[in-house]
Amino acid sequence: MVRFIILWSVFSVKNGMARLYGLRQDIARGELAALRNIVRYVPIAVVLGVARALCALGLCGRAFRLQNAVATENFRCLTGETSTINAVWIAVRRRLLEEAATWGQNPTLQRQLKRCTDQLDAVVAPLHQQNIPVILAPLHSVSDVLAAIVGASVTPGNASVVVSASAERYNQHARTLGGVQLDYCSIHQENKTLASNLMSLIADVAAGKQNMIIFPDISPDYTLQAEGALEAKLPCRLFGRAAKLHHGVVRLSGVIRAQVIFYHLSYDRGLQIHIHPPVAANAVADAMPGIIEQTLREYPQDWLLWHSHSLYFINH
């Protein structure tokens, strides 16, 4: 009898926990569906305004507040400025804009993305007309997903993002909703399927069939365990200090003799794009640190990675 009561109690607890977990999953799905309806039908400026007010009330939790502290200290230490970095708002805005651009199909944001795409295509299309391979190098500002959507939409209307391992955030269905032909491949060997696509991507880019997108400002320690090689880092100077950037853009542009177009997004009463003149492959290593530093100084409240502890100043 005692054994029966114990067994019954254990299974009752397990069943209760399972039901509670299922309830939480249902609530989460309902919240996500509600969010997607909001960003579809409510003006995006209103959505962002309400979200920012909620962030200001401190409702985002301790983890985000710690990110704020790290981000602000990194910013102040490097730039000498005394203002703060609102990492919480940067993260929340990013999520809302990404949902609005993909699942939400927000018409205002789609028009803003189209405007950014047209501006970038005005630089990219002439290079394709001259049979010059193109590598697009967006920085992690506002949203890496939106930056990739813009990059994938320019001539020839097809692109692949070179990522670390399988760091693909949105699945094929979400990317289709974003209205882009966008694939992912890896510069690392841990994911064999993605890595095997790199050689065919290089051939396609060299032939002008698609563009390569690679983020030049990814912290090199992010890929240390995947690559584990010193040659993956580009020694340089940032903010007057010895630093190391990820070497991917330099290596890949050199392989296919591509012109590299650096750009980043910002958000000020709407999505904006800032595009640097094309850089020849043999000049990328010299130009890249200055472009990254300039962007971080001029648009600090749009950059996504301030909360990374080591940034570009690791010693390996």
N, C-alpha and C positions, 0 to 999 in steps of 0.2 A: 504493500500500500504506500509506504513512504517512497519507495523507488518510483512508483507511478506518479506520485505528486511532484517529485523532483523533475522527472521527464516531462510531465505536462507543463510545469513552470518554465523549464528551459525552452520548450517548443513554443509556448505562448509568448515568451519574450522575443524569440527569434522572429515569429510571425508578426509581432507588433513592430519590431524594428524594420522588417521588410515592408510592412504597410506604411510606416512613417517615411522610409526612404522613397517608396513609390509616390507618396503624397508630395514630398519635396520635389521629386522629378516633375510631377504634373504641374506644381506651382511654378517651377522654373520655366517649363515649356510655355505656360500661360503668360508669364511675364515677358518672355522673349517675343511671343506672338503680339502682345500688346505693344511692346517697344517698336516692332516693325510696322505696325499700323500707325503708330504715332509719327514715326519719321517718314512715312509715306504721305500722310494726309495733312499733317500740321506743318506750317511754314518752318523751314529749317532754322531760321533766325530765332523764332519763338522757342523751339525745342532747345537750342543751345543756350538761350537766355535763361530759361527755367533751370536747366541743368547746372549752369554756372552758379545760380543763386543757391541751389541745394548744396553744391560743393562748398560754397562759402560758409554754410552752416556747420561744416565739419562732420557730415554724415557718412564719410567714405571709409572710416576705420583707421586703426593705428598703423597698419602696413603702409598705407598711402601717405600718412603723415611722415613716416620714416623716409620714404622716397623723397618727399619734399625737402627734408633736412639734408639728405645726401646731395640732391640735385643743386640746391642753393649753395651748399659749401663748395661743390665742384665749380660752379659758375663764378662765385666770388674769388676763389683761389686762383683761377686761370685768368680772369678778366680784370680783377681789381675793382669791379663794380660792387655796390652795396645793396642793390635790389635783390629780390627773391625770385626763385623759379617755382611756379605753381605746377608741379609735376602731376598733382591730382587732376587738375583741370585739363592739362595736356592729354592725359590718358583717357579721361571721360569724353572729351571732344573727339578724339581719334575714334573711339568705339562708335559714337553716334554717327559720325560722318561715314564710317565704313558701312554701317548697317543701312544708312540712308542711300548710299550709292549702289549697294548690291541688292539685298532683299527688299529694301524700302522703295527703290526706284523713285526717289524724291525728284520731282521735275526741276525745281530750282537748282539743286545740286548738280543734276545732270547737265543743265545749261552751263553752269560754271565749269564743269569738267570739260565740256565741249570747247569752251573758250580757251582753256588752258591747252587743250590738245591742238587747237588751230595755231596757237602761238608757237608751240614746240614744233609742229609740222612745218612751219615756215622756215625753220632752221634745218630740219631733217630732210625734207623732200629734195632740196637742191643737191644735197650730197648723194642721194640715191640716183638722181638724174645724171650725176657725174660718175656713177659706178664706184662710189667710195663706201666701204663698209662702215657701219655705224654701231657704236656702243653707247647706250644711254646710261648715265651715271647719276641717278637721283639720290639726294641725301634723305636721311630719316627725319623729315620735317612734316608736321601735321599728321601724315599717315603714309606708311610705306605702301599700303594697298592702293590708295588713291594715286600715289606717284606711279605705281606700276600700271594702273588702268590708263592713265594719261600716256605713258610710254608705249603701251601696247596698241594704242589707237592711232598712232601716227603712221606715215608711209613706212613699210608697205601694208600696215594693218595687221601685223603678226609679230609677236615677240616672245622671248623666253627669259625668265628671271633666273639668274645664277644665284643659288642659295647655299647656305651651310647645311650639309646633310640633307634632311627632308623637311626643312623649315617652311613648309607650305601651309599657309594659314587658312585660306579659303578654298573649298573644294571646287571641282569643275562646274558644278551647278551654280554655285555662287558667282563664279567668274563669268559664266554665260549670262547671268542676270545683270552683271555689270556691263554687258555688251562688248566684251573684248575677247580676242583670241590670244590667250595667255597661258603659257606652260612654264614648268619649273624643271631645272636640272641642277646637278650638284658638282662642285669642284672637288669634292671629297670622295673617298673610295668606300666609305662604310655603307652607303646605300648604292648597291651595284646598279640597280635599274636607272636611278637618276643620273649617276655618274656616266653610264654608258651613253647617255644622250648628249653629253658635252661635245664629243667629236662631231656628231652630225650637226649640232647647233653651230659650231665654229664654221663648218662648211657652208651652212645656209647663210650665216652672216657675211662670210666672205663673198658669197654669190649674190648678196642683196635680197635674199628671199625673206629674211626677217631681221629684226634687231635684237641685240643682246642687252638685257638690263642687269646691271650689277651695282649694288649700293657701296660706294667707296668709303663711307664713314663708319662701317661696321667695326666694332672694337676687335682688334686681333686676338685678344684672349678669349673671345667668344668661340673662335674656331680652333683654339690651341689643342684641345683634346682630340678633335677630329683630324687635324693635320699633323700636329706635333712637330712642325718643322720651322726652323728659324727663317728659311728662305721665304716663308709666307708673309714676312713682315718687311715693310719698307721703312728704313731709318729716315727720319726727317726732323724738322723742328716745328713745333706748334706752340703758340703763345710764348715764344722765347725759350722753350724747353726742349730737350731731347725727347723725341717721341717715336712711336712705331705705328704705322698704318697698315691695314691689310693690303697685300700686294696684288690682289686679284685683278683689279682694273689695269694695272701696269702690265702684268704678264699677258693677259688675254688680248689687250689692244695691240701689244707687240707681235703676238702670234699671227694676227690677221691684218696688221697694218691699218687698223681702224681709226677713224676720228672719234674722239670721245666728247660727248655733250653732257656737261654737268648742269644739273638744274635742281631746284627745290621748290616746294609748295609753301605758302604761308596763308594765314587766314585772318582777314581784316574786313569785316562786313561782307564776307564772301571769299571764295577760294581764289588765290592768286598764284601765278607761276613766275619764277625768276630763272632765266636761262643765260648761261655763260657761252661765249663764242666757242665753236668747236676747237678741240685741242688735238694736235697730231700725236701719234703714238709715241714718238720719241721725246715728247715734251710733257707727257702725262705725269711722270714722277716728280717733276719740278713744279708743275701747276697745281697738283691735287692738294697739298697741304695748305697753300694759301687760300684756295677756294673753300675748303672746309672751315678754316679759321674765320674767314670773312663771314660765312653764313652763320656760324655760332655767335659771333659778336653782334651782327646786325639783326638776327632773328632768334634770339635765345628762347623766347616763349613759344616757339614753334618746333623746337628740336626735341626729339623723343628720348634721347639717350643720356640726358644729364644725370640720371640716377644710377648709371653704371659706376661701380666703385673705382675701377682702375682706369677707365677710359683708354687713352693711348699711351699711358706712361708706366707700362709694366717693364720689368727687367727680366728678359729670358735670353 
